[in-house]
């Protein structure tokens, strides 16, 4: 079926998010892996995106929970926004896809405060027809409910929609709901993968 809508995840698709890599580089592999496991991959981190706690509250709680990492966690507590830079290879496609006539949407796990910062800072967000951010609705991917919220809120037909995410669990849920999907393991391949789905747009972008 013809694609009319393209739904984007944000982290690692449109915006860089590589805290574990940074942590290992700065503190070494052993400490970096411990922090990645106990912090960024912990269920509690998801609660920031769900909007049940703030990031500031999270860091204070973790410094109490892991006092032997207090120095490292204090450093990282000020770094989240530094990690959030646009991925040029993908964000430059957004105005081209909009110009080609596609409806563009965002479905992302993101905390409210940081999303507000990047939304106001980066112009490519203005091309989107609608956004569903996890913290706004206290739902997170891969919950089915956040996908159906997007579908109902913007009256999207999943069969006419292409969903793009770096997380395979999210992709699998979208697929079950009828979306065509791209599991974007390498953001540099997005243009090629769009072509494989028959997405047509002007590839020459004037600067």
MARPA-116561 format. One line per 8 residues: number of its first residue (from 0); for each residue y, z, x of N, C-alpha, C, O. Coordinates in Angstrom, 3 decimals, padded with zeros to 6 digits, always signed. Atoms other than C-alpha are relative to their C-alpha. Last residue first. Example, Ala and Ser with C-alpha at 12.3 -4.5 7.8 and 13.67 -1.06 7.14 Angstrom:
2
1 = -001.190:-000.060:-000.820:-001.060:+007.140:+013.670:+001.090:+000.730:-000.770:+002.198:+000.899:-000.261 | -001.190:+000.000:+000.890:-004.500:+007.800:+012.300:+001.200:+000.000:+000.900:+001.181:+000.665:+001.936 $
This chain:
207
206 = -000.551:-001.267:-000.500:+025.014:+001.265:+022.150:+001.461:-000.193:+000.358:+002.118:+000.749:+000.800 | -001.241:+000.141:-000.755:+023.417:-001.430:+020.056:+000.496:+001.377:+000.409:+000.378:+002.351:-000.334 | -000.997:-000.980:+000.444:+019.816:-000.839:+019.044:+001.241:-000.128:+000.874:+001.176:+000.064:+002.089 | -001.132:+000.027:-000.917:+017.443:-003.767:+019.284:+001.075:+000.921:-000.554:+001.611:+000.698:-001.639 | +000.293:-000.804:-001.185:+014.131:-002.977:+017.577:+001.142:+000.028:+001.006:+001.076:+000.773:+001.984 | -000.646:+000.688:-001.122:+015.257:-004.121:+014.143:-000.134:+000.858:+001.251:+000.390:+001.970:+001.306 | -001.389:-000.389:-000.228:+012.769:-002.585:+011.730:+000.528:-000.773:+001.200:-000.239:-001.283:+002.016 | -000.836:+001.045:-000.608:+009.393:-003.352:+010.198:+001.432:+000.505:+000.132:+002.011:+001.004:-000.833 $
198 = -001.394:-000.413:+000.161:+006.759:-000.709:+009.488:+000.877:-000.956:+000.788:+000.716:-001.104:+002.000 | -000.790:+001.034:+000.643:+003.451:-002.559:+009.261:+001.439:+000.391:-000.278:+002.113:-000.245:-001.088 | -000.026:-000.250:+001.441:+001.322:+000.496:+009.940:+000.861:-001.021:-000.752:+001.081:-000.893:-001.957 | +001.385:+000.086:+000.465:+000.439:-000.732:+013.438:-000.094:+000.243:-001.503:-001.025:-000.235:-002.151 | +000.338:+001.418:+000.141:+004.153:-001.312:+014.014:-001.409:-000.183:-000.542:-001.656:-001.085:-001.342 | -000.699:+000.473:+001.203:+004.821:+002.362:+013.375:-000.323:-001.470:-000.262:-000.560:-001.867:-001.403 | +000.773:-000.469:+001.142:+002.146:+003.242:+015.945:+000.656:-000.417:-001.321:-000.040:-000.742:-002.283 | +001.216:+000.796:+000.099:+003.840:+001.093:+018.585:-000.813:+000.393:-001.225:-001.341:-000.475:-001.920 $
190 = -000.366:+001.360:+000.377:+007.220:+002.695:+017.993:-001.213:-000.885:-000.215:-001.281:-001.629:-001.194 | -000.367:+000.082:+001.414:+005.711:+006.189:+018.018:+000.335:-001.418:-000.441:-000.131:-001.866:-001.488 | +000.786:+001.034:+000.689:+003.858:+005.801:+021.321:+000.452:-000.228:-001.430:-000.143:-001.047:-002.130 | -000.362:+001.317:-000.531:+006.400:+007.638:+023.487:-000.733:-001.136:-000.703:-000.371:-002.302:-000.543 | -001.151:+000.533:+000.725:+006.024:+010.708:+021.257:+000.401:-001.392:+000.479:+001.057:-002.133:-000.253 | -000.957:+000.379:-001.045:+002.526:+011.279:+022.649:+001.178:-000.684:-000.682:+001.033:-001.783:-001.216 | +000.336:-000.801:-001.173:+000.011:+013.101:+020.404:+000.960:-000.269:+001.161:+001.151:+000.597:+002.015 | -000.803:+000.422:-001.144:+001.625:+011.719:+017.258:-000.267:+000.923:+001.190:+000.431:+001.918:+001.387 $
182 = +000.101:-001.183:-000.849:-001.044:+012.016:+014.569:+000.652:-000.365:+001.323:+000.064:-001.082:+002.132 | +000.021:+000.222:-001.444:+000.237:+009.291:+012.275:-000.102:+001.361:+000.669:+000.761:+002.222:+000.495 | -000.393:-000.987:-001.008:-000.558:+009.468:+008.580:-000.037:-000.551:+001.417:-000.796:-001.464:+001.741 | +000.390:+000.676:-001.228:-000.805:+007.551:+005.314:+000.556:+000.864:+001.141:+001.622:+001.464:+000.995 | -000.939:+000.622:-000.938:-000.318:+010.184:+002.676:-000.744:-000.884:+000.995:-001.879:-000.593:+001.372 | -000.206:+001.421:+000.251:-002.853:+010.756:-000.092:+000.987:-000.691:+000.902:+001.205:-001.896:+000.770 | -000.925:+000.146:+001.127:-002.886:+014.543:-000.381:+000.370:-001.457:-000.264:+001.135:-001.750:-001.183 | +000.715:-000.396:+001.209:-005.979:+014.752:+001.819:+000.859:-000.162:-001.249:+000.341:-000.372:-002.346 $
174 = +000.959:+001.067:+000.302:-004.109:+012.802:+004.495:-000.761:+000.302:-001.285:-000.985:-000.592:-002.101 | -000.750:+001.127:+000.552:-001.218:+015.263:+004.422:-000.931:-001.125:-000.431:-000.736:-001.734:-001.483 | -000.416:-000.396:+001.347:-003.630:+018.156:+004.918:+000.753:-001.144:-000.681:+000.510:-001.451:-001.848 | +001.185:+000.007:+000.862:-005.289:+016.399:+007.867:+000.342:+000.390:-001.434:-000.202:-000.182:-002.378 | +000.338:+001.391:+000.317:-001.946:+015.621:+009.477:-001.176:-000.060:-000.965:-001.182:-000.869:-001.894 | -000.981:+000.451:+000.990:-000.920:+019.261:+009.310:-000.300:-001.420:-000.458:-000.178:-001.745:-001.639 | +000.273:-000.736:+001.235:-004.111:+020.332:+011.063:+000.955:-000.418:-001.109:+000.551:-000.553:-002.263 | +001.063:+000.656:+000.742:-003.660:+017.537:+013.643:-000.319:+000.732:-001.302:-000.697:+000.088:-002.280 $
166 = +001.039:-000.992:+000.261:-000.300:+018.878:+014.806:-001.070:-000.590:-000.916:-000.782:-000.955:-002.056 | +000.787:-000.161:-001.224:+001.949:+016.215:+016.386:-001.186:+000.935:-000.210:-002.081:+000.988:+000.634 | +000.029:-001.378:-000.492:+003.216:+015.080:+012.977:-000.825:+000.044:+001.281:-001.755:-000.744:+001.453 | +000.110:-000.013:-001.464:+004.158:+011.837:+011.211:+000.105:+001.435:+000.502:+001.071:+002.138:+000.207 | -000.306:-001.330:-000.526:+003.627:+011.239:+007.459:-000.303:+000.050:+001.490:-001.370:-000.385:+001.923 | +000.603:-000.183:-001.312:+003.825:+007.707:+006.053:+000.458:+001.339:+000.555:+001.656:+001.589:+000.686 | -000.700:-000.810:-000.997:+004.546:+007.366:+002.346:-000.825:+000.143:+001.274:-002.052:+000.235:+001.239 | -001.047:+000.882:-000.522:+003.695:+004.859:-000.379:+000.748:+000.647:+001.164:+001.834:+000.207:+001.540 $
158 = +000.660:+001.245:-000.381:+000.385:+006.576:-001.139:+000.990:-001.019:+000.550:+000.601:-001.957:+001.247 | +000.630:-000.080:-001.324:+002.189:+009.925:-001.058:-000.620:-001.317:+000.455:-000.618:-001.614:+001.650 | +001.381:+000.432:+000.194:+004.452:+008.916:-003.985:-000.676:+000.012:+001.373:-000.335:-000.806:+002.228 | +000.616:+000.898:-000.973:+007.602:+010.943:-003.435:-001.424:-000.342:-000.434:-002.186:+000.538:-000.832 | +000.749:+000.978:+000.798:+009.527:+012.482:-006.308:-000.589:-001.098:+000.887:-000.398:-002.292:+000.658 | -000.630:+001.304:-000.224:+011.964:+014.239:-003.941:-000.737:-001.146:-000.695:-000.456:-002.319:-000.453 | -001.463:-000.119:-000.110:+011.283:+017.826:-005.011:+000.673:-001.365:+000.108:+001.739:-001.582:-000.469 | -000.617:-000.244:+001.303:+007.762:+017.126:-006.248:+001.520:-000.019:+000.072:+002.187:-000.564:-000.808 $
150 = +000.355:+001.067:+000.938:+006.405:+015.501:-003.089:+000.747:+000.168:-001.319:+001.321:-000.788:-001.839 | -000.698:+001.221:-000.412:+008.238:+017.876:-000.751:-000.229:-001.123:-001.008:+000.711:-001.804:-001.417 | -001.422:-000.249:+000.248:+006.982:+020.899:-002.679:+000.825:-001.229:+000.360:+001.693:-001.646:-000.408 | -000.219:+000.338:+001.411:+003.490:+019.378:-002.680:+001.443:+000.297:-000.414:+001.978:-000.345:-001.318 | +000.083:+001.454:+000.165:+003.598:+019.373:+001.121:+000.270:-000.393:-001.455:+001.004:-001.345:-001.721 | -001.260:+000.520:-000.533:+004.821:+022.963:+001.273:+000.031:-001.527:-000.068:+001.097:-002.131:-000.191 | -001.131:-000.182:+000.906:+002.066:+024.040:-001.118:+001.310:-000.569:+000.539:+002.152:-001.017:-000.240 | -000.118:+001.138:+000.901:-000.757:+022.560:+000.944:+001.280:+000.073:-000.825:+001.879:-000.951:-001.152 $
142 = +000.192:-000.318:+001.416:-000.187:+025.173:+003.609:+000.222:-001.243:-000.851:+001.201:-001.967:-000.673 | +000.608:+001.038:+000.841:-000.499:+023.530:+007.036:-000.271:+000.402:-001.450:-001.194:-000.133:-002.065 | +001.144:+000.885:-000.216:+002.432:+023.986:+007.275:-001.037:+000.744:+000.834:-000.643:+001.495:+001.727 | +000.156:+000.659:-001.295:+004.620:+026.911:+006.346:-001.179:-000.970:-000.046:-002.167:-000.749:-000.746 | +001.281:+000.688:-000.080:+006.066:+028.321:+003.121:-000.080:-000.669:+001.365:+000.937:-001.106:+001.904 | +001.018:-000.999:-000.359:+008.877:+030.840:+002.748:-001.413:-000.572:-000.101:-002.353:+000.105:-000.518 | +000.883:-000.168:+001.153:+011.020:+028.207:+000.981:-001.112:+001.015:+000.243:-001.953:+001.230:-000.630 | -000.760:+000.063:+001.248:+014.049:+027.896:+003.241:-000.847:+000.390:-001.197:-000.331:+000.907:-002.188 $
134 = -000.666:-001.284:+000.228:+012.063:+029.094:+006.258:+000.814:+000.023:-001.285:+001.066:+001.095:-001.836 | +000.891:-001.090:+000.410:+009.715:+026.126:+006.030:+000.733:+001.289:-000.368:+000.434:+001.909:-001.389 | +000.153:-000.837:-001.185:+012.322:+023.370:+006.143:-000.701:+001.289:-000.420:-000.304:+001.924:-001.397 | +000.674:-001.234:+000.386:+012.112:+020.643:+003.499:-000.288:+000.751:+001.297:-001.082:+000.304:+002.124 | +000.625:-000.857:-000.992:+014.663:+017.890:+004.058:-000.703:+001.175:-000.683:-000.189:+001.748:-001.644 | +000.280:-001.360:+000.426:+015.935:+014.940:+002.076:-000.753:+000.773:+001.062:-001.413:+000.193:+001.924 | -000.221:-000.133:+001.436:+017.305:+011.428:+002.321:-000.223:+001.427:-000.489:+000.392:+001.855:-001.465 | +001.133:-000.412:+000.826:+017.577:+011.575:+006.098:+000.396:+000.172:-001.466:+001.464:+000.695:-001.785 $
126 = +000.683:+001.164:+000.558:+020.147:+009.520:+007.990:-001.119:+000.377:-000.969:-001.687:-000.498:-001.625 | -000.753:+000.505:+001.142:+022.492:+012.478:+008.556:-000.681:-001.189:-000.673:-000.319:-001.554:-001.791 | +000.421:-000.642:+001.247:+019.863:+014.177:+010.731:+000.713:-000.588:-001.223:+000.200:-000.488:-002.338 | +001.079:+000.763:+000.631:+020.490:+011.613:+013.494:-000.473:+000.631:-001.310:-001.079:-000.053:-002.134 | -000.385:+000.915:+001.062:+023.887:+013.137:+014.188:-001.164:-000.667:-000.715:-001.017:-001.098:-001.859 | +000.544:+001.322:-000.267:+022.715:+016.134:+016.193:+000.165:-000.932:-001.195:-000.257:-000.620:-002.308 | -000.317:+000.534:-001.328:+024.727:+019.365:+016.417:-000.392:-001.466:+000.164:+000.283:-002.200:+000.886 | -001.442:+000.217:-000.150:+024.959:+020.516:+012.801:+000.361:-000.685:+001.312:+001.439:-001.265:+001.441 $
118 = -000.425:+000.893:+001.086:+021.240:+020.079:+012.175:+001.487:-000.339:+000.129:+001.894:-001.481:-000.083 | +000.291:+001.380:-000.395:+020.452:+021.565:+015.594:+000.424:-000.991:-001.076:+000.805:-002.118:-000.759 | -000.698:+000.384:-001.229:+022.281:+024.814:+014.816:-000.260:-001.466:+000.342:+000.682:-002.226:+000.566 | -001.407:+000.202:+000.342:+021.095:+025.103:+011.206:+000.794:-000.465:+001.224:+001.671:-001.321:+001.109 | -000.105:+001.306:+000.640:+017.525:+024.613:+012.376:+001.454:-000.299:-000.364:+001.912:-001.432:-000.215 | +000.058:+001.065:-001.002:+017.898:+027.461:+014.824:+000.106:-001.379:-000.628:+000.708:-002.283:-000.051 | -001.164:-000.051:-000.883:+019.088:+029.924:+012.184:-000.001:-001.159:+001.004:+001.020:-001.821:+001.192 | -001.252:+000.383:+000.659:+016.619:+028.984:+009.457:+001.169:-000.101:+000.978:+001.933:-001.066:+000.941 $
110 = -000.747:-001.145:+000.499:+013.415:+029.043:+011.448:+001.405:-000.429:-000.404:+001.959:-001.401:+000.109 | -001.171:-000.295:-000.834:+011.429:+025.847:+011.581:+000.691:+001.230:-000.540:+000.735:+001.445:-001.751 | -000.008:-001.445:-000.223:+008.146:+024.476:+010.278:+001.144:+000.316:+000.957:+001.145:-000.120:+002.109 | +000.130:-000.664:-001.305:+009.097:+020.960:+009.303:-000.127:+001.507:-000.118:+000.504:+002.139:-000.965 | +000.837:-001.115:+000.437:+008.991:+018.369:+006.550:-000.376:+000.764:+001.254:-001.209:+000.309:+002.038 | +000.488:-000.951:-000.991:+011.803:+015.879:+007.111:-000.819:+001.065:-000.704:-000.419:+001.591:-001.743 | +000.058:-001.410:+000.368:+012.435:+012.810:+004.981:-000.480:+000.833:+001.188:-001.125:+000.329:+002.107 | +000.419:-000.874:-001.098:+013.435:+009.175:+005.419:+000.096:+001.468:-000.422:+001.071:+001.894:-001.041 $
102 = -000.455:-001.340:+000.332:+013.587:+006.509:+002.713:-000.576:+000.954:+001.047:-001.773:+000.919:+001.332 | +000.967:-001.061:+000.270:+013.041:+003.153:+004.373:+000.703:+001.293:-000.418:+001.779:+001.616:+000.084 | +000.214:-000.270:+001.418:+015.531:+000.329:+003.971:-001.009:+001.080:-000.325:-001.321:+001.292:-001.497 | +001.049:+000.898:+000.493:+015.594:-001.332:+007.401:-000.387:+000.304:-001.440:-001.168:-000.437:-002.036 | -000.616:+001.313:+000.212:+018.912:+000.387:+008.103:-001.006:-000.995:-000.572:-000.640:-001.898:-001.324 | -000.873:-000.139:+001.174:+017.189:+003.739:+007.661:+000.635:-001.346:-000.355:+000.688:-001.732:-001.523 | +000.890:-000.078:+001.157:+014.424:+002.727:+010.061:+000.809:+000.127:-001.282:+000.447:-000.450:-002.307 | +000.589:+001.329:+000.168:+017.008:+001.628:+012.620:-000.924:-000.031:-001.215:-000.931:-001.005:-001.968 $
94 = -000.960:+000.892:+000.667:+019.038:+004.813:+012.169:-000.551:-001.395:-000.235:-000.163:-002.054:-001.200 | -000.371:-000.464:+001.338:+015.891:+006.906:+012.876:+001.038:-000.906:-000.674:+000.796:-001.351:-001.796 | +000.609:+000.832:+001.032:+014.466:+004.898:+015.797:+000.516:+000.340:-001.399:+000.426:-000.487:-002.307 | -000.734:+001.259:+000.051:+016.881:+006.416:+018.322:-000.580:-000.962:-001.038:+000.071:-001.935:-001.420 | -001.203:-000.128:+000.819:+015.456:+009.826:+017.418:+000.799:-001.298:-000.069:+001.512:-001.529:-001.046 | +000.285:-000.003:+001.432:+012.012:+008.820:+018.677:+001.274:+000.066:-000.851:+001.372:-000.616:-001.871 | +000.903:+001.111:+000.332:+012.546:+007.746:+022.292:-000.305:-000.065:-001.487:-000.591:-001.143:-002.009 | -000.741:+001.249:+000.188:+015.569:+010.049:+022.542:-000.895:-001.148:-000.446:-000.487:-001.982:-001.254 $
86 = +000.869:+000.926:-000.715:+013.608:+013.241:+021.988:+000.563:-001.398:-000.245:+000.392:-001.962:-001.326 | +000.568:+001.189:+000.652:+016.442:+015.508:+020.915:-000.931:-000.771:+000.929:-000.704:-000.841:+002.137 | -000.799:+001.183:-000.291:+016.846:+018.891:+022.645:-000.639:-001.214:-000.668:-001.861:-001.263:-000.811 | -000.109:+000.907:+001.138:+015.557:+022.223:+021.376:+000.976:-001.140:+000.276:+002.134:-001.099:-000.139 | +001.157:+000.888:+000.061:+014.293:+024.126:+024.431:+000.202:-001.150:-000.993:-000.496:-002.162:-000.921 | -000.012:+000.859:-001.185:+017.723:+025.604:+025.156:-001.167:-000.983:-000.006:-001.077:-002.068:+000.568 | -000.886:+001.138:+000.264:+017.868:+026.894:+021.578:+000.055:-000.947:+001.195:+000.289:-002.143:+001.023 | +000.541:+000.897:+001.030:+014.821:+029.054:+022.206:+000.869:-001.229:-000.233:+000.363:-002.350:-000.292 $
78 = +000.248:+001.375:-000.439:+016.019:+030.471:+025.554:-000.352:-000.976:-001.116:-000.346:-002.182:-000.872 | -001.281:+000.717:-000.011:+017.698:+033.809:+024.836:-000.181:-001.505:+000.259:+000.798:-002.230:+000.436 | -000.655:-000.217:+001.288:+014.550:+035.685:+023.795:+001.336:-000.737:-000.099:+001.870:-000.914:-001.194 | +000.379:+001.052:+000.948:+012.777:+034.111:+026.753:+000.719:+000.138:-001.339:+000.905:-000.846:-002.054 | -000.474:+001.301:-000.476:+014.625:+036.281:+029.278:-000.258:-001.089:-001.052:+000.631:-001.878:-001.372 | -001.462:-000.055:+000.130:+014.039:+039.456:+027.277:+000.610:-001.325:+000.438:+001.524:-001.837:-000.210 | -000.307:+000.253:+001.411:+010.393:+038.470:+026.968:+001.503:+000.063:-000.263:+002.023:-000.677:-001.098 | +000.233:+001.422:+000.304:+010.033:+038.151:+030.740:+000.389:-000.324:-001.438:+000.983:-001.369:-001.706 $
70 = -000.972:+000.800:-000.751:+011.620:+041.538:+031.423:-000.124:-001.476:-000.348:+000.876:-002.155:-000.582 | -001.339:-000.151:+000.571:+009.657:+043.279:+028.654:+001.033:-000.894:+000.704:+001.856:-001.528:+000.044 | -000.615:+001.333:-000.022:+006.278:+041.898:+029.714:+001.474:+000.047:-000.441:+002.072:-000.990:-000.729 | +000.180:+000.531:-001.355:+004.689:+045.245:+030.682:+000.599:-001.400:+000.140:+000.721:-001.917:+001.251 | -001.038:-000.492:-000.912:+006.221:+046.689:+027.496:-000.142:-000.535:+001.420:+000.848:-000.605:+002.148 | +000.470:+000.365:-001.343:+004.023:+044.465:+025.286:+001.036:+000.433:+001.040:+001.723:-000.417:+001.609 | +001.452:+000.161:+000.015:+004.285:+045.840:+021.740:-000.565:-000.271:+001.391:-001.664:+000.171:+001.724 | +000.613:-001.320:+000.206:+007.822:+047.191:+022.160:-001.527:-000.086:+000.101:-002.178:+000.821:+000.621 $
62 = -000.320:-000.777:-001.201:+009.011:+043.921:+023.688:-000.561:+001.419:-000.107:-000.968:+002.013:+000.892 | +000.943:+000.367:-001.052:+007.146:+042.105:+020.918:+000.296:+000.746:+001.311:-000.624:+001.045:+002.072 | +001.336:-000.514:+000.313:+009.004:+043.942:+018.150:-000.982:-000.271:+001.136:-001.789:+000.592:+001.482 | -000.059:-001.446:-000.167:+012.392:+043.303:+019.736:-001.364:+000.627:-000.261:-001.779:+001.547:+000.443 | -000.021:-000.321:-001.434:+011.532:+039.636:+020.140:+000.044:+001.507:+000.243:-000.605:+002.009:+001.161 | +001.276:+000.311:-000.629:+010.461:+039.253:+016.499:-000.010:+000.432:+001.464:-000.950:+001.085:+001.918 | +000.922:-001.085:+000.358:+013.532:+040.995:+015.136:-001.353:-000.188:+000.678:-001.973:+000.773:+001.135 | -000.453:-001.193:-000.725:+015.767:+038.559:+017.033:-000.919:+001.180:-000.284:-001.267:+001.929:+000.629 $
54 = +000.494:+000.096:-001.371:+013.705:+035.634:+015.738:+000.411:+001.223:+000.817:-000.352:+001.695:+001.660 | -000.881:+000.807:-000.837:+014.314:+036.767:+012.191:-000.591:-000.071:+001.401:-001.453:+000.728:+001.767 | -000.701:-000.790:-001.003:+011.485:+037.933:+009.956:+000.922:-000.934:+000.774:+000.710:-002.146:+000.805 | +000.203:-001.396:+000.378:+009.985:+036.656:+006.684:+000.608:+000.960:+001.017:+000.904:+002.109:+000.688 | -001.233:-000.628:+000.437:+011.471:+033.190:+007.117:-000.160:+001.439:-000.430:+000.718:+001.989:-001.095 | +000.138:-000.267:+001.430:+008.193:+031.316:+007.232:+001.257:+000.663:-000.565:+001.498:+000.640:-001.772 | -000.152:+001.264:+000.719:+009.227:+029.873:+010.587:-000.113:+000.187:-001.503:+000.500:-000.554:-002.272 | -001.400:+000.401:-000.209:+009.730:+033.380:+011.943:+000.265:-001.289:-000.769:+001.274:-001.417:-001.462 $
46 = -000.807:-000.702:+000.995:+006.432:+034.377:+010.328:+001.493:-000.257:+000.192:+002.268:-000.146:-000.758 | -000.044:+000.790:+001.227:+004.672:+031.682:+012.337:+000.885:+000.656:-001.046:+001.496:-000.026:-001.868 | -001.012:+001.039:-000.230:+005.559:+033.572:+015.515:+000.159:-000.866:-001.248:+001.263:-001.312:-001.562 | -001.338:-000.545:+000.267:+003.670:+036.567:+014.113:+001.096:-001.037:+000.213:+002.120:-001.015:-000.470 | -000.327:+000.148:+001.424:+000.455:+034.540:+013.952:+001.398:+000.502:-000.329:+002.035:+000.006:-001.259 | +000.389:-001.127:+000.836:+000.549:+034.385:+017.769:+000.338:-000.278:-001.460:+001.282:-001.016:-001.743 | +001.174:+000.383:+000.783:+000.644:+031.069:+019.612:-000.473:+001.120:-000.908:-001.536:+001.012:-001.518 | -000.238:+001.273:+000.690:+004.200:+031.460:+020.911:-001.180:-000.471:-000.847:-001.002:-001.244:-001.789 $
38 = -001.306:+000.211:+000.613:+003.925:+035.152:+021.739:+000.023:-001.302:-000.824:+000.028:-001.269:-002.054 | -000.436:-001.185:+000.742:+000.574:+036.596:+022.743:+001.303:-000.204:-000.764:+001.624:+000.560:-001.675 | +001.009:-000.482:+000.944:-001.103:+033.349:+023.792:+000.533:+001.105:-000.900:+000.308:+001.092:-002.110 | +000.247:+001.072:+000.968:+001.933:+031.726:+025.401:-000.954:+000.473:-001.087:-000.727:+000.240:-002.274 | -001.134:+000.052:+000.924:+002.921:+035.004:+027.022:-000.217:-001.066:-001.062:+000.088:-000.852:-002.236 | +000.024:-001.225:+000.804:-000.526:+035.458:+028.552:+001.120:-000.020:-001.036:+000.902:+000.306:-002.203 | +001.071:+000.137:+000.978:-000.639:+031.842:+029.691:-000.089:+001.224:-000.904:-000.360:+001.103:-002.099 | -000.379:+001.016:+000.986:+002.746:+032.161:+031.376:-001.041:-000.168:-001.090:-000.698:-000.284:-002.267 $
30 = -000.911:-000.642:+000.941:+001.784:+035.408:+033.070:+000.386:-000.979:-001.106:+000.500:-000.611:-002.275 | +000.668:-001.165:+000.588:-001.224:+033.749:+034.680:+000.870:+000.682:-001.048:+000.434:+000.902:-002.178 | +001.025:+000.320:+000.994:+000.318:+030.316:+035.185:-000.580:+001.237:-000.680:-000.756:+001.245:-001.898 | +001.336:+000.227:-000.551:+003.510:+031.372:+036.935:-001.041:-000.137:-001.090:-000.825:+000.297:-002.221 | +000.660:-001.269:-000.286:+006.676:+032.982:+035.573:-001.378:-000.155:+000.629:-002.026:+000.841:+000.948 | -000.908:-001.052:-000.469:+009.132:+030.073:+035.524:-000.743:+001.242:+000.481:-000.367:+001.836:+001.492 | -000.773:+000.475:-001.147:+006.797:+027.074:+035.320:+000.840:+001.120:+000.598:+000.954:+001.234:+001.818 | +000.903:+000.097:-001.148:+004.293:+028.849:+033.092:+000.754:-000.418:+001.256:+000.457:+000.049:+002.355 $
22 = +000.399:-001.356:-000.366:+007.056:+029.875:+030.677:-000.915:+000.000:+001.220:-000.763:+000.837:+002.110 | -001.113:-000.648:-000.692:+008.568:+026.389:+030.606:-000.418:+001.373:+000.525:-000.106:+001.729:+001.661 | -000.138:+000.691:-001.277:+005.232:+024.784:+029.736:+001.109:+000.643:+000.826:+000.955:+000.849:+002.030 | +001.115:-000.439:-000.846:+004.647:+027.380:+027.045:+000.085:-000.641:+001.380:-000.176:+000.010:+002.392 | -000.225:-001.324:-000.610:+008.139:+026.850:+025.608:-001.130:+000.455:+000.916:-000.880:+001.132:+001.913 | +001.036:-000.208:-000.998:+007.724:+023.079:+025.082:+000.170:+001.360:+000.683:+000.284:+001.419:+001.907 | +000.367:-001.413:+000.176:+009.662:+022.138:+021.958:-001.192:+000.278:+000.908:-002.343:+000.086:+000.517 | +000.884:-000.582:-001.008:+011.557:+018.857:+022.233:-000.279:+001.464:-000.343:+000.597:+002.193:-000.807 $
14 = -000.664:-000.987:-000.849:+013.056:+017.554:+018.983:-001.014:+000.582:+000.988:-002.142:+000.898:+000.608 | -001.412:+000.377:-000.120:+012.117:+014.439:+017.020:+000.760:+000.896:+000.981:+001.746:+000.483:+001.592 | -000.079:+001.354:+000.566:+008.312:+014.559:+017.224:+001.422:-000.523:+000.136:+001.636:-001.620:+000.652 | +000.842:+000.900:-000.796:+007.575:+017.574:+019.428:-000.100:-001.406:-000.586:-000.854:-002.241:-000.087 | +000.387:-000.445:-001.332:+009.148:+019.845:+016.778:-001.022:-000.912:+000.650:-002.066:-001.196:+000.064 | -001.126:-000.064:-000.947:+010.619:+017.882:+013.855:-000.463:+000.355:+001.415:-000.255:-000.427:+002.343 | -000.063:-001.342:-000.555:+007.873:+016.640:+011.495:+001.169:-000.005:+000.992:+001.654:-001.071:+001.370 | +000.094:-000.436:-001.393:+008.837:+013.348:+009.970:-000.126:+001.518:+000.114:+000.580:+002.266:-000.561 $
6 = -000.232:-001.442:-000.073:+008.213:+011.790:+006.560:-000.271:+000.473:+001.424:-001.353:+000.252:+001.968 | +000.532:-000.495:-001.268:+008.567:+008.030:+006.179:+000.419:+001.455:+000.147:+001.604:+001.787:+000.115 | -000.518:-001.283:-000.474:+008.956:+006.605:+002.677:-000.651:+000.369:+001.332:-001.846:+000.148:+001.532 | -001.401:-000.106:+000.409:+008.579:+003.077:+001.348:+000.665:+001.253:+000.569:+001.884:+001.303:+000.738 | -000.654:-001.261:-000.343:+005.295:+002.071:+002.960:+001.473:-000.060:-000.394:+002.210:-000.952:+000.026 | -001.242:+000.105:-000.774:+003.538:-000.775:+001.178:+000.621:+001.375:+000.237:+000.655:+002.218:-000.660 | -001.200:+000.000:+000.843:+000.000:+000.000:+000.000:+001.249:+000.000:+000.878:+001.262:+000.593:+001.957 $
